[in-house]
Amino acid sequence: MGFFKRLFDNKERCRDFVRSAYKNAVADAARGLAGDAATPHVIGLCSALANFYAFRGMQVGEMEIWPELLPFLQMKEAESLTALVEYSVFRMWPNDAVISRVRPQLNGVLRGMNAFDEEHKASLVMAYALAKAYMDTDGQSGHPISWFAMLDEDVHKQLAALVLS
């Protein structure tokens, strides 16, 4: 990619920023600078999303980040960063995001949620219920959990059934 595109294309700058935040957090965790409460990958994803919000000038606490991050934490490590990077672009520029980098992975991992442990499943159901409760009448999510808008109909039905059970 050309120097000027990276310099002036906000979407590319956002992608680079999220990737860099992830890599820096993983490196810090590998050196033991982040404690040992989670794996370097989990710390990296959390830091990437938290720094994305900081990049946008928003203060978002851990309690708000974890529900949004849950599906990404369940993905294979190799695809989760790519999906989170594009999800971050989707958050700011929904029409310009490369949805194929996040939507299939997101729906795939949520279709397989029966394999999740009960704690992750309960958290995911809570996140889904929160996102659904915040939907505006025009179908746009007013809640930070924007992955709700990328779910396929069968995944919506599967999550809704869990909410009702």
C-alpha positions in Angstrom: 0.0 0.0 0.0 1.3 3.4 -0.9 2.8 5.8 1.6 0.2 8.5 0.9 -2.8 6.2 1.2 -1.5 5.1 4.6 -0.9 8.7 5.6 -4.3 10.1 4.5 -6.7 7.2 4.5 -8.3 7.2 8.0 -9.5 3.6 7.6 -6.0 2.4 7.0 -4.7 4.5 9.9 -7.4 2.9 12.1 -6.4 -0.6 11.0 -2.7 0.1 11.6 -3.5 1.6 15.0 -5.5 -1.4 16.2 -2.9 -3.9 14.9 -0.1 -1.9 16.6 -2.0 -1.7 19.9 -2.5 -5.5 19.8 1.2 -6.1 19.0 2.4 -3.8 21.7 0.2 -5.3 24.3 1.2 -8.9 23.3 4.8 -7.9 23.5 4.3 -6.3 27.0 2.4 -9.4 28.2 5.1 -11.7 26.9 7.7 -9.8 28.9 5.5 -10.1 32.0 4.6 -6.4 32.1 0.8 -7.0 32.0 0.5 -9.5 34.8 -0.6 -13.1 34.3 -4.4 -12.9 34.5 -4.8 -13.8 30.8 -2.9 -15.0 27.8 -0.9 -12.4 25.8 -3.4 -12.9 23.0 -6.4 -12.0 25.2 -4.5 -9.0 26.6 -3.7 -7.9 23.1 -7.3 -8.1 21.9 -8.6 -6.2 25.0 -5.9 -3.6 24.6 -6.5 -3.2 20.9 -10.2 -2.5 21.5 -9.6 -0.3 24.4 -7.0 1.7 22.5 -9.5 1.9 19.5 -11.9 3.7 21.8 -9.2 5.9 23.1 -8.3 6.7 19.5 -11.9 7.9 19.1 -11.7 10.0 22.2 -14.0 7.7 24.2 -13.5 6.3 27.7 -14.8 2.8 27.8 -14.3 0.6 30.8 -13.6 -3.1 31.0 -17.1 -3.9 31.8 -18.2 -2.5 28.5 -15.3 -4.0 26.5 -15.7 -7.6 27.5 -19.2 -8.2 26.2 -18.2 -6.7 22.9 -15.0 -8.7 22.7 -16.5 -12.1 23.6 -17.0 -13.5 20.1 -13.5 -12.4 19.1 -12.1 -14.2 22.1 -13.7 -17.4 20.9 -12.2 -17.2 17.4 -9.0 -18.9 16.4 -6.1 -16.7 17.4 -5.0 -16.2 13.7 -8.4 -14.9 12.6 -9.5 -12.9 15.6 -7.1 -10.0 15.2 -8.0 -9.6 11.5 -11.7 -9.7 12.4 -11.2 -7.2 15.3 -9.3 -4.8 13.1 -12.0 -4.8 10.5 -14.7 -4.6 13.1 -13.0 -1.4 14.4 -13.3 0.0 10.9 -16.9 -1.0 10.8 -17.5 0.8 14.1 -16.4 4.1 12.5 -17.1 3.6 8.8 -19.7 0.8 8.3 -20.0 1.3 4.6 -16.2 1.2 4.1 -15.4 -1.9 6.1 -14.4 -5.1 4.4 -17.2 -7.1 6.0 -15.9 -10.4 4.6 -13.0 -10.1 7.1 -15.3 -10.2 10.1 -18.9 -11.2 9.4 -18.2 -14.9 8.4 -15.9 -15.4 11.4 -18.3 -13.7 13.8 -21.3 -15.7 12.6 -19.3 -18.9 12.5 -18.1 -18.7 16.0 -21.5 -17.8 17.3 -23.1 -20.7 15.4 -20.8 -22.9 17.4 -21.5 -21.3 20.8 -22.9 -24.6 22.2 -19.2 -25.5 22.7 -18.6 -22.4 24.9 -18.4 -22.9 28.6 -21.4 -21.8 30.6 -19.7 -18.5 31.8 -18.9 -17.4 28.2 -22.3 -18.5 27.0 -24.1 -16.5 29.7 -22.0 -13.5 29.0 -22.7 -13.7 25.3 -26.4 -14.0 25.9 -26.2 -10.9 28.2 -24.3 -9.0 25.5 -26.9 -10.0 22.9 -29.8 -9.0 25.1 -28.1 -5.6 25.8 -27.5 -5.0 22.1 -31.1 -6.0 21.2 -32.5 -3.7 23.9 -30.6 -0.7 22.5 -31.6 -1.2 18.8 -33.1 2.0 17.4 -36.3 1.9 15.4 -34.3 2.3 12.2 -32.4 -0.9 12.9 -29.1 0.8 13.8 -27.5 -0.3 17.0 -27.2 2.5 19.6 -25.2 0.2 21.8 -21.4 -0.2 21.5 -21.9 -3.9 20.6 -22.1 -3.3 16.9 -21.4 -6.9 15.9 -25.2 -7.4 16.6 -25.8 -5.7 13.2 -23.6 -8.3 11.4 -25.3 -11.4 12.6 -27.1 -13.6 10.2 -30.8 -14.4 10.8 -30.1 -17.9 12.0 -27.6 -16.7 14.6 -30.1 -14.0 15.8 -32.7 -16.8 16.3 -30.2 -19.0 18.1 -29.2 -16.2 20.5 -32.8 -15.1 21.0 -33.7 -18.6 21.9 -31.0 -18.7 24.5 -32.1 -15.3 25.9 -35.7 -16.7 26.3 -34.6 -20.0 27.9 
